[in-house]
Amino acid sequence: MTSGYHQAMKRTIDRLTRARSLPALLLALAAFTQPAYAEPGDARLWYDEPASEWIEALPVGNGRLGAMVFGGVTTERLQLNEDTLWAGGPYNPANPKARAALPEIRRLMAKGDYGKAQALVDEAFMSVPLRQPSYQTVGSLFISMAPSEYAFEYERELDLDTAIATTRFQVGGNQIVRQVLSSPVDDVIVVRIESTKVDDPEEPGWLGFSLGFQTPMPARAQTLGNDTLVLEGRNEAMFGIDSALTYQALVKVIADNADAQISATGQQLHVANTSAVTIVIAAATSYKRFDDVSGNPRTRTTAAVTAASKRSWDDIRKDHVAEHQRLFRRARLELPRTDRADLPTDERIAGYADGGDEALAALYFDYGRYLLISSSRPGTQPANLQGIWNASTTPPWGSKYTININTEMNYWPAQPTALPELAEPLHRMVGEIAERGAVFAREHYGTGGWVTHHNIDLWRATGPIDGAFWGMWPTGGAWLSTHLWEHYLYGGDLEFLARAYPIFKGASQFFIENLQPVEDGLYLATGPSNSPENAHHDGVSLALGPAMDNQVLRDLFAQTAAAASLLKLDPEFAAKVLETRAKLAPDRVGADGQLQEWRDDWDSDAPEPDHRHVSHLYAVQPGAQITPRGTPELADAARVTLDRRGDITTGWAIAWRINLWARLLDGDRAHGILKLLLSPERSYPNLFDAHPPFQIDGNFGGVSAITEMLMQSHVRLNPDDPAGSDLGFEIELLPALPSAWPDGKITGLRARGGFDVDLEWTGGCLASVTLTSRLGKPTRLRYGETTHPLTLEKGQSTTWTPETCHG
């Protein structure tokens, strides 16, 4: 049979080669050499022992409520979060000295005395207080079973397709199965524990355990009746900002059998004489808005627990899975699997760099989308530095919203991987920031418009924090605003754009009033500002008009003017915006061939040549002002910059570099850096991104990077429309396909201009692309140097197979 198989394959290949029919040849090869793709159940993380530390636990979440599941045998720990439980309360960070100090700061900068200007910013222009409050934790719920002999057949997993964390083991002749989910339908976390006999799975087993809370927060646990546990407390004061929130977590135990023994003693519940139990967990705070903390957490938790307790586990699970899969199954990446896909996830991470397990990259893609679904849903807070998962009252960097790259990176996958509604919390937060930022602009700068700097907290404080070196960067709001425009480019929603327009206008107004003349008035520049967190001289980051600011403002101004035109609003203001845009300094190539980070060519002498931030490459990605075909000299300069910066850096910065190399069309370089991201040094055992410590932005940046390697849609059909307002974009297929991925398929991607994109490739060559139009806009497909103009009606689909291979 083997001989006949190869003879048939050879005859077919010879015939199709003579006919010079590449598409048919590829299809024939695929039929003969179909790679082994994912098997049922491959979309999971799994382990053969319990988590011994937090970075080994498995996350579940419904956007608002999160839990880290440790999967213990004798003791299970669920570390709990609620997305509005932050320290502090409403406050105004404006510095009363700021307005008077600003002219002198700018005078010092104009004469090149950046060190003195930075010292004055530290003295008189930073926020009061200098720090922002942290995201905090509810605490942990412990499920303690009676001590017993060694457990057998242990396994724990996180099923990404169902969003359920499951722990299985055998102990004392019983098969124990514990499932945990965070339901977006019922707005509760639910734990289901079942016991059956090992030698007869149809026979009920025995369960006995106790429940209790532990928390580092100022809170107190107590029981209500025999079956309910409550934890009530407050958030913490921090940095002189008073505590303003109350919170409650409520737990109810429901046994399947009426004669189960459920009792309460002290601060614990005890369960015995049962084989199946459902535990319902709710949590809430008094937060209603950044300026309103009058909510009643008891009302919310009681209503949620009461409603969920009336439903069966099967119904709760069914509705939860259906809602999760509605989002998760929109997109899917498949890369050929090997036997390594059967190993525990931590072992796969340890061996990924050695090759032979590219399916791990597909799992990473799935996991990142899972994390976004679990940490950001309409009506919740946006995903912060740790998504929604945090065990500390003072986590690294406060687990806040760092908006000089990290928060933006969190949402890079939302549009192209078919999860646009998950960006709603970000869009809503930008509107709230604009509201608070208008007050800050008036009080701190003495100007109109609105502004925010490099960090945001729950209270939407918009001032510069931490110190001038890091925090004196006023362009955070401008960058965030571009996400609203991206939403329009993918969906074409004019009603959304009309709601967003005041945000664009206010952000632009601030800079129109605050840009400073430089180079004898030839250009306008931001100032005081910096190139995020990077020094151009020892200890000094303050600068006038760093490259990133110019790039971000070029996008903001173009988008503001385009929105005004589309909405038929403010023609005079739009003209002023474009006039100001024309006065921004262009990108420059330095003496060493690099893209300059600052107006002056300081790059070669900067103290940290391998700095983690590559802020001045915003124009390459996520922006699109620099492209290999459109601006080849600047693209070459960006390559020089990336080479000088190096590939090994923090987790999120590695992810950004992969995105950038994908935009520069170098798939093998991008894949080489992906190996670093998926190494044990930058991915924890639970696949959380390691800065280190944990920051979730690297996970989301990695998903974006994989997407950019396979499909890009940022090049405009009309180069004279810098905002792409006509929604005409080129869709490039397999632009940075690495040689390590010769075969694969991806479905459900979305492209700018309103297209759904399904791709399949074989032997390093594009086999086919299926395109469906959502808006009826024109596009141009590109595969290597082959282009294919295309216009589809709204709702129409077509499949295109190229005649040549560009692999």
Legacy VTK file of the C-alpha trace (Angstrom):
# vtk DataFile Version 3.0
C-alpha trace
ASCII
DATASET POLYDATA
POINTS 807 float
0.000 0.000 0.000
2.828 2.379 0.777
4.351 1.839 -2.654
1.024 2.406 -4.425
0.418 5.549 -2.362
3.720 7.082 -3.390
3.302 6.030 -7.032
-0.120 7.661 -7.192
1.196 10.802 -5.554
4.124 10.968 -7.997
1.866 10.537 -11.045
-0.455 13.298 -9.874
2.359 15.699 -9.067
4.054 15.041 -12.422
0.827 15.627 -14.338
-0.052 18.837 -12.507
3.500 20.133 -12.713
3.486 19.684 -16.495
0.156 21.515 -16.596
1.675 24.318 -14.491
-1.420 24.422 -12.318
-0.122 25.474 -8.917
-3.508 25.672 -7.150
-4.476 22.185 -8.269
-1.014 20.952 -7.370
-1.323 22.368 -3.869
-4.733 20.807 -3.388
-3.439 17.470 -4.593
-0.456 17.650 -2.284
-2.767 18.532 0.577
-4.896 15.499 -0.174
-1.874 13.197 -0.161
0.050 14.770 2.702
-2.656 16.246 4.877
-0.944 17.307 8.114
-2.371 16.201 11.432
-4.201 19.128 12.986
-5.758 19.557 16.407
-7.697 16.709 17.936
-10.817 17.135 20.078
-9.754 18.457 23.452
-6.484 20.019 22.270
-7.660 23.532 23.163
-6.755 23.128 26.791
-4.029 23.700 29.339
-3.429 20.645 31.518
-1.127 19.446 34.296
-0.486 16.285 36.277
-0.083 17.954 39.669
-1.768 20.767 41.624
-0.573 24.355 41.443
1.955 25.118 44.154
2.037 28.864 43.448
-0.192 31.502 41.879
1.527 31.482 38.475
0.626 27.802 38.125
-3.085 28.270 38.927
-5.666 28.473 36.133
-7.788 31.580 35.440
-11.534 31.717 34.908
-13.501 34.931 34.496
-16.686 36.483 33.165
-15.185 39.922 32.564
-16.122 41.128 36.056
-15.533 38.188 38.408
-12.287 36.243 38.248
-10.870 33.231 40.037
-7.501 31.515 40.022
-8.064 27.787 40.480
-5.225 25.885 42.165
-6.610 22.355 41.792
-5.523 21.087 45.194
-6.442 17.658 46.534
-6.725 18.096 50.290
-7.302 21.842 49.916
-8.627 23.673 46.894
-7.998 27.410 46.703
-10.014 29.824 44.608
-8.347 33.243 44.661
-11.115 35.731 43.859
-11.294 39.121 42.159
-13.996 41.659 41.395
-13.000 44.213 38.791
-14.024 47.358 40.724
-12.274 46.456 43.982
-9.467 49.019 43.958
-7.894 51.020 46.766
-8.808 54.640 47.463
-11.762 56.632 46.221
-12.637 59.599 44.003
-9.948 62.303 44.056
-8.574 65.210 42.052
-4.828 64.879 41.336
-4.279 68.428 40.015
-1.210 70.158 41.448
-1.961 73.777 42.502
1.605 74.789 41.552
1.409 73.411 38.026
-0.037 76.270 35.972
2.419 78.782 37.369
5.376 76.450 36.781
4.534 75.463 33.200
5.933 78.562 31.409
9.286 78.186 33.166
9.404 74.467 32.384
8.874 75.264 28.718
11.419 78.097 28.781
14.069 75.749 30.173
13.256 73.138 27.555
13.393 75.672 24.730
16.963 76.546 25.709
17.893 72.854 25.929
18.150 72.645 29.712
16.169 69.422 29.965
17.637 68.335 33.293
16.544 71.503 35.086
13.163 71.360 33.371
12.697 67.781 34.558
13.629 68.764 38.103
11.037 71.548 38.024
8.396 69.131 36.725
9.172 66.865 39.682
8.953 69.811 42.052
5.812 71.543 40.818
4.028 69.768 37.970
3.435 66.172 39.051
0.137 64.869 40.397
-0.832 65.092 44.032
-0.473 62.410 45.275
2.427 61.150 43.186
1.054 57.594 43.008
-2.272 56.088 41.998
-4.214 53.501 44.032
-3.905 49.800 43.209
-6.254 47.111 42.019
-6.908 44.737 44.927
-8.233 41.275 45.739
-11.396 39.931 47.356
-9.411 37.160 49.030
-9.464 33.383 48.678
-12.108 30.738 49.247
-10.638 27.491 50.562
-12.357 24.127 50.141
-10.732 21.779 52.643
-11.340 18.051 52.368
-10.533 15.542 55.085
-6.884 14.415 55.075
-6.532 11.177 53.189
-4.091 8.862 51.549
-2.307 9.718 48.323
-4.492 10.714 45.380
-4.248 8.708 42.153
-4.903 9.527 38.485
-4.573 13.242 39.157
-5.198 15.759 36.365
-6.272 19.382 36.185
-7.131 21.334 33.071
-8.506 24.564 31.702
-10.727 23.861 28.708
-10.505 26.971 26.541
-13.507 25.936 24.458
-15.863 25.668 27.444
-14.119 28.087 29.852
-14.253 25.513 32.647
-11.378 24.568 34.951
-11.612 20.926 36.000
-9.691 18.904 38.585
-9.935 15.090 38.665
-8.389 12.585 41.032
-9.086 9.337 42.836
-8.907 9.080 46.598
-10.324 6.584 49.092
-12.037 4.609 46.352
-13.821 7.745 45.093
-13.434 9.548 41.780
-13.589 13.282 42.568
-14.380 15.765 39.798
-14.339 19.471 40.615
-15.395 22.000 37.948
-15.153 25.798 38.202
-16.637 28.400 35.874
-17.349 32.124 35.985
-20.650 32.598 34.238
-21.292 35.742 32.166
-24.952 34.694 32.014
-25.639 34.286 35.741
-22.869 36.690 36.869
-21.554 34.240 39.468
-18.651 31.860 39.912
-19.877 28.289 40.291
-18.037 25.274 41.671
-19.425 21.813 41.027
-17.998 18.886 43.006
-19.054 15.317 42.257
-17.936 11.998 43.699
-18.506 8.544 42.223
-17.108 5.129 43.079
-13.945 4.271 41.174
-15.010 0.671 40.619
-18.581 1.635 39.653
-18.936 5.128 38.135
-22.724 4.835 38.281
-22.658 4.566 42.069
-22.463 7.798 44.104
-19.303 8.306 46.099
-18.755 10.297 49.274
-17.944 13.967 49.776
-16.988 15.846 52.896
-15.331 19.250 53.121
-15.287 22.643 54.815
-15.447 26.128 53.294
-13.760 29.258 54.603
-12.401 32.637 53.499
-8.960 34.136 53.922
-8.227 37.688 52.833
-5.519 40.337 53.234
-8.228 43.005 53.039
-9.930 44.760 55.985
-12.874 42.345 55.931
-14.720 39.894 58.167
-16.233 36.510 57.333
-19.351 35.079 58.940
-21.995 32.470 58.263
-25.656 33.117 57.490
-27.762 30.137 58.429
-26.257 26.721 57.757
-25.536 27.009 54.041
-24.263 30.543 53.365
-20.916 32.216 53.947
-20.385 35.953 53.627
-17.255 38.104 53.510
-17.800 41.829 54.054
-15.232 44.573 54.135
-13.780 47.748 52.709
-11.090 48.608 50.268
-7.890 50.148 51.590
-6.839 53.777 51.751
-3.679 54.379 49.735
-1.238 57.252 49.143
-3.370 59.562 51.262
-6.548 58.787 49.321
-9.300 57.666 51.680
-11.012 54.301 51.428
-14.389 54.788 49.752
-15.657 51.340 48.768
-17.455 48.578 50.614
-17.597 45.080 49.198
-19.194 41.721 49.805
-18.594 38.158 48.660
-21.440 35.698 49.169
-21.191 31.892 48.982
-24.073 29.425 49.052
-23.761 25.625 49.171
-26.423 23.470 47.518
-26.319 19.673 47.789
-28.118 17.426 45.320
-29.568 15.178 48.036
-32.029 16.396 50.653
-30.366 14.458 53.498
-26.948 16.051 52.999
-25.399 17.463 56.148
-24.576 21.170 55.777
-23.715 23.081 58.929
-21.978 26.234 60.106
-19.495 26.849 62.901
-17.699 30.123 63.445
-16.566 31.407 60.052
-16.842 28.114 58.170
-19.385 25.891 56.466
-19.149 22.099 56.674
-20.549 19.610 54.166
-20.943 15.835 54.574
-23.109 12.878 53.547
-23.411 13.851 49.912
-21.953 12.965 46.535
-22.686 16.117 44.526
-22.585 19.766 45.555
-22.918 23.099 43.757
-21.252 26.157 45.298
-22.436 29.561 44.055
-20.163 32.582 44.600
-20.994 36.245 43.987
-19.010 39.395 44.720
-19.633 43.115 44.284
-18.536 46.535 45.531
-20.302 49.845 46.069
-18.641 51.300 42.944
-21.051 52.689 40.361
-18.844 55.174 38.519
-15.524 56.917 39.041
-17.372 59.662 40.925
-20.152 57.581 42.522
-19.581 54.930 45.217
-23.169 54.738 46.457
-23.887 51.215 45.236
-25.123 48.425 47.503
-22.977 45.303 47.103
-25.309 43.220 49.293
-28.211 43.836 46.945
-26.207 42.708 43.938
-24.677 39.598 45.490
-27.934 38.475 47.088
-29.837 38.830 43.830
-27.185 36.945 41.864
-26.874 34.062 44.342
-30.635 33.761 44.799
-31.272 33.587 41.058
-28.441 31.151 40.321
-29.394 28.892 43.234
-32.767 28.244 41.622
-31.095 26.851 38.502
-29.595 23.415 38.034
-25.867 22.943 37.507
-26.570 21.492 34.076
-28.516 24.590 33.015
-25.927 27.000 34.418
-23.153 25.104 32.662
-25.052 24.856 29.374
-25.803 28.587 29.191
-22.284 29.529 30.256
-20.676 27.331 27.606
-23.005 28.590 24.874
-22.248 32.229 25.668
-18.502 31.601 25.813
-18.458 29.653 22.558
-20.460 32.381 20.822
-17.278 34.440 21.052
-14.478 31.896 21.305
-15.452 29.868 18.243
-15.497 32.844 15.890
-11.797 32.392 15.116
-9.545 29.354 15.067
-5.893 28.769 14.211
-4.657 25.292 13.365
-1.006 24.335 13.020
0.102 20.718 12.606
0.269 18.822 15.887
2.873 16.317 16.997
2.999 13.962 19.951
4.333 16.838 22.051
0.793 18.219 22.060
-0.070 15.364 24.432
2.386 16.552 27.095
1.416 18.685 30.101
1.455 22.368 29.203
4.428 23.298 31.383
6.523 20.619 29.662
5.488 21.954 26.262
6.600 25.458 27.253
9.953 24.113 28.422
10.562 22.427 25.066
9.053 24.841 22.547
12.327 26.495 21.568
13.693 23.078 20.541
11.081 22.801 17.774
8.603 20.079 16.968
5.584 21.619 18.696
4.272 24.520 16.642
0.764 23.619 17.790
1.742 25.350 21.049
1.649 28.657 19.149
-1.933 27.841 18.142
-2.747 27.080 21.783
-1.202 30.428 22.769
-3.437 32.139 20.198
-6.488 30.393 21.657
-5.429 31.202 25.212
-4.975 34.907 24.538
-8.444 35.160 23.040
-9.797 33.174 25.998
-8.167 35.626 28.416
-9.671 38.644 26.663
-13.133 37.052 26.672
-12.682 36.293 30.376
-11.395 39.718 31.447
-13.270 42.252 29.303
-16.951 42.189 28.412
-19.485 44.930 27.690
-20.310 46.676 30.957
-17.198 45.572 32.857
-13.977 47.422 33.562
-11.297 47.096 30.864
-8.615 44.445 31.236
-5.868 45.942 33.403
-2.179 45.020 33.651
-3.189 41.609 35.005
-6.526 41.260 33.252
-8.762 40.730 36.284
-6.539 38.275 38.180
-4.562 39.569 41.160
-3.829 38.121 44.605
-2.221 41.190 46.172
-3.358 44.439 47.762
-0.271 46.111 46.255
0.449 44.291 42.981
3.322 45.257 40.658
2.700 48.679 39.115
-0.629 48.656 40.951
-2.103 46.379 38.259
-3.396 49.642 36.807
-3.928 50.820 33.234
-0.515 51.776 31.871
-1.374 53.627 28.694
2.024 54.264 27.139
1.742 50.779 25.545
0.315 48.144 27.876
-3.415 48.904 27.902
-3.369 49.524 24.160
-1.634 46.180 23.600
-4.334 44.443 25.649
-6.841 45.322 22.945
-4.788 44.779 19.790
-6.390 41.335 19.211
-9.982 42.488 19.737
-10.765 43.630 16.196
-8.725 41.250 13.975
-9.650 38.114 15.940
-13.390 38.848 15.804
-13.973 40.108 19.348
-14.900 43.762 18.706
-17.543 44.033 21.433
-14.927 43.165 24.042
-13.350 46.579 23.429
-16.479 48.308 24.776
-15.005 48.666 28.294
-11.947 50.373 26.815
-14.065 52.714 24.709
-16.225 53.595 27.711
-13.148 54.213 29.846
-11.736 56.587 27.217
-14.961 58.591 27.436
-14.660 58.741 31.222
-11.004 59.748 30.955
-11.981 62.526 28.550
-14.477 63.800 31.108
-11.929 63.837 33.932
-9.112 64.880 31.617
-10.952 68.051 30.596
-10.996 69.172 34.227
-7.320 68.313 34.576
-6.353 70.168 31.384
-8.096 73.285 32.637
-6.711 73.153 36.189
-3.207 71.879 35.435
-2.396 73.322 32.003
-4.887 76.187 31.813
-6.160 75.074 28.421
-9.144 73.456 26.752
-9.547 69.935 25.465
-8.638 66.943 27.595
-5.431 65.153 28.514
-4.170 62.070 30.281
-0.673 60.824 30.899
0.943 57.410 31.251
-1.301 55.698 33.842
-4.980 55.522 34.745
-6.745 53.983 37.731
-10.348 53.089 38.563
-10.949 56.719 39.568
-9.857 57.976 36.119
-7.157 60.243 37.533
-5.404 61.676 34.483
-2.324 63.429 35.866
1.377 62.583 35.504
2.499 60.161 38.236
5.516 58.294 39.628
8.033 60.972 38.640
8.779 63.197 35.678
11.125 60.619 34.155
8.232 58.159 33.664
5.030 60.108 34.001
5.546 63.364 32.107
4.050 62.074 28.878
0.795 63.811 27.842
-0.006 61.661 24.800
-1.812 58.739 26.457
-5.262 60.050 25.587
-4.304 60.631 21.973
-3.160 57.021 21.613
-6.256 55.660 23.339
-8.451 57.701 21.000
-7.024 55.893 17.981
-8.656 52.695 19.280
-12.041 54.303 18.727
-11.089 54.995 15.118
-9.896 51.412 14.669
-13.324 50.223 15.786
-14.838 52.324 13.016
-12.391 51.014 10.403
-13.389 47.415 11.105
-17.117 47.937 11.540
-18.064 51.119 9.660
-20.460 52.169 12.436
-21.251 55.868 11.937
-23.435 55.996 15.052
-20.476 54.810 17.113
-18.284 57.399 15.394
-20.764 60.154 16.229
-20.619 59.187 19.912
-16.818 59.100 19.773
-16.352 62.381 17.912
-16.335 64.650 21.005
-13.489 62.520 22.360
-11.452 63.023 19.176
-12.229 66.718 19.148
-11.274 67.272 22.782
-8.028 65.323 22.464
-7.060 67.326 19.380
-8.060 70.622 20.989
-5.682 70.041 23.880
-2.697 69.612 21.590
-3.659 72.486 19.307
-3.474 74.718 22.380
-0.360 73.137 23.902
2.053 72.380 21.073
5.191 74.523 21.201
7.170 76.044 18.288
10.584 74.463 17.675
13.378 74.816 15.140
12.738 78.530 14.616
9.015 77.971 14.301
9.302 75.473 11.457
7.538 72.777 13.474
5.249 72.363 16.457
6.151 69.931 19.233
4.744 68.433 22.411
6.404 69.613 25.581
6.996 68.825 28.294
6.936 65.200 27.168
9.200 62.169 26.837
9.721 59.097 24.710
8.076 56.716 27.164
10.345 55.764 30.040
13.568 56.125 28.040
16.450 58.473 28.854
18.272 60.362 26.122
20.930 61.419 28.637
21.667 59.955 32.070
18.552 60.251 34.198
16.846 62.657 31.795
13.876 61.689 29.625
12.124 65.056 29.221
12.069 66.173 25.583
10.301 68.354 23.050
8.446 66.526 20.298
9.781 62.957 20.561
9.107 60.913 17.440
6.339 58.864 18.997
4.313 61.944 19.902
4.492 63.220 16.334
3.413 59.839 14.998
0.486 59.469 17.397
-0.664 63.034 16.755
-0.488 62.563 12.998
-2.963 59.717 13.433
-5.145 61.548 15.940
-5.379 64.698 13.824
-6.092 62.783 10.606
-8.778 60.724 12.336
-10.380 63.759 13.965
-10.601 65.613 10.653
-11.897 62.507 8.877
-14.555 61.949 11.536
-15.674 65.572 11.255
-15.957 65.196 7.480
-17.887 61.920 7.645
-20.276 63.375 10.219
-20.500 66.740 8.429
-19.395 68.623 11.537
-16.961 71.432 12.418
-15.353 72.181 9.033
-13.338 75.091 10.434
-12.049 73.039 13.341
-11.167 70.160 10.993
-9.186 72.567 8.831
-7.313 73.813 11.905
-6.532 70.227 12.896
-5.058 69.457 9.472
-3.121 72.724 9.475
-1.597 71.775 12.832
-0.876 68.252 11.609
1.181 69.656 8.737
3.468 71.388 11.256
4.528 68.199 13.049
8.129 67.207 12.379
8.595 64.243 10.028
10.307 61.025 11.033
14.066 61.225 10.665
16.867 58.769 9.973
19.892 59.154 12.236
23.587 59.017 11.478
23.721 55.279 12.176
20.815 54.563 9.850
18.331 54.174 12.707
14.905 55.751 13.047
15.451 58.643 15.425
13.646 58.437 18.739
14.032 62.160 19.379
14.276 65.268 17.190
17.984 65.407 17.955
20.090 62.399 16.997
20.685 61.191 20.556
19.988 57.499 19.969
23.562 56.219 19.779
24.555 57.876 23.048
21.387 57.058 24.997
22.124 55.178 28.252
19.998 52.107 27.412
20.560 51.045 23.785
18.508 47.884 24.416
15.599 49.655 26.114
12.365 47.642 26.348
10.187 50.397 24.843
10.383 50.980 21.096
7.972 53.886 21.200
9.192 55.586 18.025
8.214 52.475 16.063
4.536 53.211 16.732
4.489 54.361 13.095
5.278 50.778 12.024
2.839 49.050 14.388
0.175 49.613 15.599
0.263 52.640 13.312
0.771 52.362 9.568
2.728 55.470 8.611
5.852 53.395 7.882
5.554 50.346 5.606
8.155 48.362 3.635
6.566 49.171 0.273
5.256 52.665 0.990
8.227 54.154 2.877
11.136 51.755 2.285
13.863 54.049 3.661
12.033 54.549 6.944
11.235 50.829 7.114
14.942 50.074 6.729
15.667 52.540 9.532
13.106 50.775 11.721
14.933 47.483 11.098
18.189 49.081 12.222
16.476 50.303 15.383
15.066 46.860 16.145
18.426 45.197 15.587
20.057 47.660 17.961
17.363 47.229 20.599
17.709 43.435 20.531
15.142 40.672 20.819
15.504 39.622 24.466
13.611 41.957 26.760
10.492 41.972 28.945
7.525 39.798 27.982
5.272 42.489 26.540
8.217 44.146 24.773
9.092 40.825 23.130
5.490 40.610 21.926
5.729 44.116 20.448
8.913 43.174 18.603
7.162 40.177 17.028
4.393 42.474 15.789
6.961 44.884 14.382
8.961 42.235 12.518
5.704 40.875 11.104
4.858 44.360 9.785
8.368 44.478 8.304
7.526 41.193 6.516
10.191 39.051 8.189
8.380 35.912 9.283
11.403 33.923 10.398
12.689 36.774 12.558
9.215 37.145 14.062
9.029 33.418 14.755
12.466 33.400 16.335
11.285 36.028 18.812
8.041 34.105 19.369
10.244 31.292 20.666
11.513 33.715 23.303
7.961 34.689 24.270
6.993 31.027 24.666
10.081 30.155 26.709
9.942 29.406 30.467
11.651 32.767 31.040
8.734 34.689 29.491
5.772 32.324 29.924
4.823 30.997 33.340
3.595 27.391 33.708
-0.013 28.588 33.279
1.023 30.439 30.076
0.618 33.844 31.722
3.113 36.293 30.275
6.171 36.971 32.422
7.439 40.561 32.335
8.568 39.277 34.847
6.458 39.484 37.012
3.106 38.672 35.418
1.629 41.185 32.982
-1.166 40.075 30.692
-0.297 42.464 27.859
2.320 40.044 26.546
-0.366 37.393 26.079
-2.532 39.768 24.078
0.430 41.149 22.158
1.398 37.599 21.238
-2.051 36.909 19.775
-1.821 40.111 17.766
1.638 39.152 16.513
0.531 35.719 15.317
-2.378 37.378 13.537
-0.082 39.937 11.887
2.154 37.122 10.640
-0.798 35.577 8.816
-2.905 38.550 7.691
-2.530 42.338 7.627
-4.966 45.031 6.524
-3.435 48.395 7.447
-2.338 49.627 3.991
-4.838 52.109 2.550
-6.037 51.865 -1.043
-6.053 55.655 -1.209
-2.679 56.938 0.033
-4.076 60.487 0.086
-6.529 59.498 2.834
-4.235 59.187 5.884
-7.057 58.009 8.133
-8.532 55.438 5.743
-11.939 57.050 6.152
-13.267 55.532 2.900
-12.714 52.067 4.448
-10.679 50.929 1.451
-7.766 48.725 2.539
-5.426 46.148 1.101
-5.609 42.712 2.715
-2.217 41.025 2.644
-2.217 37.248 2.998
0.589 35.362 4.753
2.763 38.505 4.849
5.209 37.079 7.392
4.691 33.321 7.252
7.655 31.643 8.975
9.304 28.586 7.480
8.419 26.728 10.694
4.730 26.893 9.698
4.649 25.351 6.191
1.069 24.152 6.645
-1.864 25.603 8.496
-5.268 27.183 8.425
-6.958 30.048 10.205
-10.615 30.986 10.098
-12.620 33.920 11.373
-10.096 36.738 11.103
-11.437 40.213 10.405
-9.863 42.875 8.221
-10.295 46.625 8.068
-12.999 47.622 5.656
-15.375 45.009 7.056
-14.181 41.602 5.837
-14.120 38.108 7.328
-11.052 36.172 6.218
-10.380 32.407 6.177
-6.942 31.190 5.045
-5.333 27.854 4.302
-1.768 27.232 3.214
0.237 24.155 2.247
3.958 23.688 1.743
4.569 27.334 2.565
2.176 28.460 -0.196
-1.259 30.018 0.029
-3.795 27.395 -1.033
-6.950 29.511 -0.759
-8.577 32.473 0.924
-12.298 32.908 1.479
-13.481 36.462 1.921
-16.880 37.660 3.144
-17.833 41.332 3.011
-19.748 42.894 5.884
-19.902 46.413 4.420
-19.681 46.086 0.633
-16.445 48.082 0.412
-13.701 47.530 -2.195
-10.464 45.828 -1.250
-7.280 44.546 -2.823
-5.912 41.142 -1.947
-2.148 40.870 -1.878
-0.083 37.700 -1.782
3.583 38.545 -2.164
3.785 40.697 -5.283
0.514 39.351 -6.678
-2.478 41.640 -6.176
-6.150 41.022 -6.851
-8.619 43.968 -6.721
-12.023 42.919 -5.478
-15.411 44.431 -4.731
-18.086 42.332 -3.049
-21.643 43.189 -2.173
-22.514 43.327 1.503
-22.876 39.731 2.687
-21.239 38.278 -0.429
-18.424 35.713 -0.189
-15.768 34.596 -2.626
-12.803 32.228 -2.642
-9.536 33.163 -4.331
-6.645 30.850 -5.134
-3.432 32.470 -6.389
-1.691 31.091 -9.454
1.815 31.427 -8.051
3.483 30.646 -4.750
5.345 33.339 -2.841
6.511 31.093 -0.029
LINES 1 808
807 0 1 2 3 4 5 6 7 8 9 10 11 12 13 14 15 16 17 18 19 20 21 22 23 24 25 26 27 28 29 30 31 32 33 34 35 36 37 38 39 40 41 42 43 44 45 46 47 48 49 50 51 52 53 54 55 56 57 58 59 60 61 62 63 64 65 66 67 68 69 70 71 72 73 74 75 76 77 78 79 80 81 82 83 84 85 86 87 88 89 90 91 92 93 94 95 96 97 98 99 100 101 102 103 104 105 106 107 108 109 110 111 112 113 114 115 116 117 118 119 120 121 122 123 124 125 126 127 128 129 130 131 132 133 134 135 136 137 138 139 140 141 142 143 144 145 146 147 148 149 150 151 152 153 154 155 156 157 158 159 160 161 162 163 164 165 166 167 168 169 170 171 172 173 174 175 176 177 178 179 180 181 182 183 184 185 186 187 188 189 190 191 192 193 194 195 196 197 198 199 200 201 202 203 204 205 206 207 208 209 210 211 212 213 214 215 216 217 218 219 220 221 222 223 224 225 226 227 228 229 230 231 232 233 234 235 236 237 238 239 240 241 242 243 244 245 246 247 248 249 250 251 252 253 254 255 256 257 258 259 260 261 262 263 264 265 266 267 268 269 270 271 272 273 274 275 276 277 278 279 280 281 282 283 284 285 286 287 288 289 290 291 292 293 294 295 296 297 298 299 300 301 302 303 304 305 306 307 308 309 310 311 312 313 314 315 316 317 318 319 320 321 322 323 324 325 326 327 328 329 330 331 332 333 334 335 336 337 338 339 340 341 342 343 344 345 346 347 348 349 350 351 352 353 354 355 356 357 358 359 360 361 362 363 364 365 366 367 368 369 370 371 372 373 374 375 376 377 378 379 380 381 382 383 384 385 386 387 388 389 390 391 392 393 394 395 396 397 398 399 400 401 402 403 404 405 406 407 408 409 410 411 412 413 414 415 416 417 418 419 420 421 422 423 424 425 426 427 428 429 430 431 432 433 434 435 436 437 438 439 440 441 442 443 444 445 446 447 448 449 450 451 452 453 454 455 456 457 458 459 460 461 462 463 464 465 466 467 468 469 470 471 472 473 474 475 476 477 478 479 480 481 482 483 484 485 486 487 488 489 490 491 492 493 494 495 496 497 498 499 500 501 502 503 504 505 506 507 508 509 510 511 512 513 514 515 516 517 518 519 520 521 522 523 524 525 526 527 528 529 530 531 532 533 534 535 536 537 538 539 540 541 542 543 544 545 546 547 548 549 550 551 552 553 554 555 556 557 558 559 560 561 562 563 564 565 566 567 568 569 570 571 572 573 574 575 576 577 578 579 580 581 582 583 584 585 586 587 588 589 590 591 592 593 594 595 596 597 598 599 600 601 602 603 604 605 606 607 608 609 610 611 612 613 614 615 616 617 618 619 620 621 622 623 624 625 626 627 628 629 630 631 632 633 634 635 636 637 638 639 640 641 642 643 644 645 646 647 648 649 650 651 652 653 654 655 656 657 658 659 660 661 662 663 664 665 666 667 668 669 670 671 672 673 674 675 676 677 678 679 680 681 682 683 684 685 686 687 688 689 690 691 692 693 694 695 696 697 698 699 700 701 702 703 704 705 706 707 708 709 710 711 712 713 714 715 716 717 718 719 720 721 722 723 724 725 726 727 728 729 730 731 732 733 734 735 736 737 738 739 740 741 742 743 744 745 746 747 748 749 750 751 752 753 754 755 756 757 758 759 760 761 762 763 764 765 766 767 768 769 770 771 772 773 774 775 776 777 778 779 780 781 782 783 784 785 786 787 788 789 790 791 792 793 794 795 796 797 798 799 800 801 802 803 804 805 806
